[in-house]
């Protein structure tokens, strides 16, 4: 039995080294995530309020998403000093892989990776348009929830009539 162990021990040692050298899956996920890059005409930092305000010609880039607006405030989490939420106001446009969302205000929640659009929000995806009082875009699942709105989508028909509309019920809770 000891001969078998000695014969396989180099393999065991190599396996242990590979396991020790392999990065932690959580670390890999953090390494994959790109930083948030914001450019603007002016920036104001308030360390006591844990905010950074960007004013004029604001562009935010995060992975595959680009957000532009007139004014943007980044709120930091006081415990881990990470971004808690980002609030954009004025001429907000969010672009992400084939869809464009527009609104007067957008709030990005870092923990849930979602954007809530208010102030005449709408999404244009291909030729389709989604409008409502409030639209929530889930960034990782490419899913949206439209509250109290309507949808205008195009569908090919045999007689080449393409427009079809759908009104959503105004269910409020």
Beta strands, then each sheet from edge to edge (+ up, - down):
strand 1: 37-39
strand 2: 42-46
strand 3: 51-62
strand 4: 65-76
strand 5: 83-96
strand 6: 99-109
strand 7: 114-125
strand 8: 128-138
strand 9: 143-147
strand 10: 150-154
strand 11: 163-167
sheet 1: 1+ 3- 2+
sheet 2: 1+ 3- 4+ 5- 6+ 7- 8+ 9-
sheet 3: 1+ 3- 4+ 5- 6+ 7- 8+ 10- 11+
end
